[in-house]
Amino acid sequence: MTKTIPTLIENRFGVQPEAGAEQASVGQLTTLLERRTHRQYTEQPIEDDLLDVLLACGLSASSKSDLQQASVVIIDDVVTRAEIGSWIPTMPWIVQAPRFLVFCADHSRTRLAAKLRKKPFPNDNVDQFMNAAVDAALVMQTFILAAESVGLGCCPISEVRSHIEALSELLALPDYVFPIAGLCVGYPARAGYVSMRLPQALTVHRERYSVTDQANLIDAYDRARDARFSIPEQSQREIDRFGVAEFYGWSEDKARQYSTPHRAGFLAYLKARGFAME
Ligand SMILES: Cc1cc2nc3c(=O)[nH]c(=O)nc-3n(C[C@H](O)[C@H](O)[C@H](O)COP(=O)(O)O)c2cc1C
């Protein structure tokens, strides 16, 4: 396939685009359209110098009100990493990746500023959680894009939040700081693949939110995605409850994924860490 912007967009969304014919397929546009998660890595180490540069890039991300509410914990200790990996044996890439980081939402410095400057903080509400979580996510994604630009591959690990109390203790996270995700980083051992996204007819709106025919669009997406990469039978979720589906598309997978409670204790955890969530 010749890499033009329209062919890259078609590859990403499974739908021929009208846009892009005038754009040169060079630089970041191409890199972003071909972005992918990597879960297998070579043994090539990532030197500290490069990691520091990538962290500087990640921490250059936009920040809500310049509050800079993100922190990153670099986990180099093999025992600590093995401990985290042992909680999540289905994701061996956590221990195999040359580097592992934990990205945290960090509202602690905002509270400290109020204390240091002896000012009231009449803003104990859920917005504080949201702002910090968004900042941390932007820092993580900016780090990922920087890493990909120098040939590295990454895999975020939100599954660490299924062990959020143990992780917070292991990393000595103070109040007002919580992990949003771990991140595996390494040189990719395989090319990987571009994961097909929902059509923009579902995700992009003009002037007002409006979608007609959502069910049919999702159905068509399920089929197009399955035609490219079908989910093998052994990877179907919750077979004991729902049986083996003859056709197992994206929407069936997501519906099954959230048919059981996940991380129901998260609100209690956030409150215990100081977030009022009012
Ligand atoms: C916040 C976040 C958390 C994620 N958590 C995990 C995870 O715990 N384990 C994993 O293997 N992949 C994880 N991923 C990777 C997603 O599964 C992946 O991004 C998604 O399937 C889309 O694929 P793509 O990134 O190649 O486009 C996570 C991604 C994000 C953005």
PDBQT file of the ligand as one rigid body, heavy atoms in Angstrom, charges set to zero:
ROOT
HETATM    1  C1  LIG A 301      -5.615   4.613  29.560  1.00  0.00    +0.000 C 
HETATM    2  C2  LIG A 301      -5.267   3.320  28.847  1.00  0.00    +0.000 A 
HETATM    3  C3  LIG A 301      -5.193   2.148  29.577  1.00  0.00    +0.000 A 
HETATM    4  C4  LIG A 301      -4.828   0.956  28.962  1.00  0.00    +0.000 A 
HETATM    5  N1  LIG A 301      -4.674  -0.173  29.735  1.00  0.00    +0.000 NA
HETATM    6  C5  LIG A 301      -4.212  -1.301  29.166  1.00  0.00    +0.000 A 
HETATM    7  C6  LIG A 301      -3.918  -2.432  29.978  1.00  0.00    +0.000 A 
HETATM    8  O1  LIG A 301      -4.135  -2.440  31.195  1.00  0.00    +0.000 OA
HETATM    9  N2  LIG A 301      -3.370  -3.511  29.369  1.00  0.00    +0.000 N 
HETATM   10  C7  LIG A 301      -3.104  -3.549  28.029  1.00  0.00    +0.000 A 
HETATM   11  O2  LIG A 301      -2.577  -4.558  27.558  1.00  0.00    +0.000 OA
HETATM   12  N3  LIG A 301      -3.411  -2.502  27.230  1.00  0.00    +0.000 NA
HETATM   13  C8  LIG A 301      -3.941  -1.378  27.764  1.00  0.00    +0.000 A 
HETATM   14  N4  LIG A 301      -4.187  -0.277  26.987  1.00  0.00    +0.000 N 
HETATM   15  C9  LIG A 301      -3.977  -0.342  25.528  1.00  0.00    +0.000 C 
HETATM   16  C10 LIG A 301      -5.326  -0.384  24.793  1.00  0.00    +0.000 C 
HETATM   17  O3  LIG A 301      -5.837  -1.703  24.884  1.00  0.00    +0.000 OA
HETATM   18  C11 LIG A 301      -5.116   0.043  23.342  1.00  0.00    +0.000 C 
HETATM   19  O4  LIG A 301      -4.753   1.398  23.319  1.00  0.00    +0.000 OA
HETATM   20  C12 LIG A 301      -6.419  -0.148  22.543  1.00  0.00    +0.000 C 
HETATM   21  O5  LIG A 301      -6.684  -1.518  22.370  1.00  0.00    +0.000 OA
HETATM   22  C13 LIG A 301      -6.345   0.506  21.171  1.00  0.00    +0.000 C 
HETATM   23  O6  LIG A 301      -5.225   0.015  20.476  1.00  0.00    +0.000 OA
HETATM   24  P1  LIG A 301      -4.123   1.009  19.874  1.00  0.00    +0.000 P 
HETATM   25  O7  LIG A 301      -3.543   1.791  21.011  1.00  0.00    +0.000 OA
HETATM   26  O8  LIG A 301      -3.084   0.105  19.244  1.00  0.00    +0.000 OA
HETATM   27  O9  LIG A 301      -4.808   1.875  18.884  1.00  0.00    +0.000 OA
HETATM   28  C14 LIG A 301      -4.588   0.917  27.571  1.00  0.00    +0.000 A 
HETATM   29  C15 LIG A 301      -4.701   2.102  26.836  1.00  0.00    +0.000 A 
HETATM   30  C16 LIG A 301      -5.032   3.284  27.464  1.00  0.00    +0.000 A 
HETATM   31  C17 LIG A 301      -5.130   4.549  26.638  1.00  0.00    +0.000 C 
ENDROOT
TORSDOF 0
